[in-house]
């Protein structure tokens, strides 16, 4: 197994974060610093992170959480704000958020110790759709704004991919995106003249938020995890 994948499956970090740990020289194999994330290793290779041995891959789990407003989508926060990882306090394994939601955005977020799955669910090349519901200012949202969102909006970091958009009410939209740019939904809506007042993610790939209460969590069943894996199959 490749070194970065080994670290991710062991719960040491997400796959992308594991690659950075290796390149930074923080990982050793049999006592020697290794900077190649593709180095082949196994449980007998003596993999260590910052001098501490990394045990073999642990059982992989995925949780759905309903992130409330004000909670940050990180494993820890220097400012002491509550984090999504704290929503699953009884879990002894190291869990990592699958992507992020802004502190002021609510809704469905996944936590897992499966770095490979997290990578596939968030990397743009796999095009896993995410659906949001937005309350916006300056209603009603007219057809020109809807057409612009569906065609792609020019932002400071380039043209967005076309989105699926439907109007739920004069001031409410449902948007499905395949990208994951920072504050993308908010920036897209502002660009067409309808700044967001409230934003909630209601679907991630095949998984729906459903009636999961704010601040609550549940461990996904094996069948649900398998549906996520199929959704994250490579489209390249």
Number of C-alpha atoms within 10 A of each C-alpha: 12 14 24 30 26 28 30 26 23 22 26 25 23 27 25 17 16 24 21 18 20 22 16 12 15 16 29 21 18 12 12 12 17 19 19 16 21 15 15 13 16 13 12 10 12 17 25 19 18 11 11 11 14 19 17 16 18 13 11 15 17 24 18 23 25 25 29 21 18 14 22 22 23 19 15 15 12 5 6 7 13 17 20 28 22 15 19 19 8 7 11 7 15 15 27 24 25 23 16 18 25 15 16 15 23 23 25 26 23 27 25 23 27 28 29 18 22 25 19 21 25 20 16 14 14 18 21 25 22 22 21 21 24 24 19 22 18 11 13 13 21 11 10 10 17 18 16 18 24 19 15 15 21 16 12 7 7 9 11 19 15 17 23 17 19 15 17 13 12 14 17 21 20 20 20 23 21 21 21 18 13 11 12 14 23 18 19 21 22 14 16 18 15 20 18 21 14 16 23 22 23 20 19 21 19 15 18 16 17 11 8 15 13 14 17 14 20 14 16 15 11 11 9 14 18 12 13 21 18 13 20 22 14 12 9 6
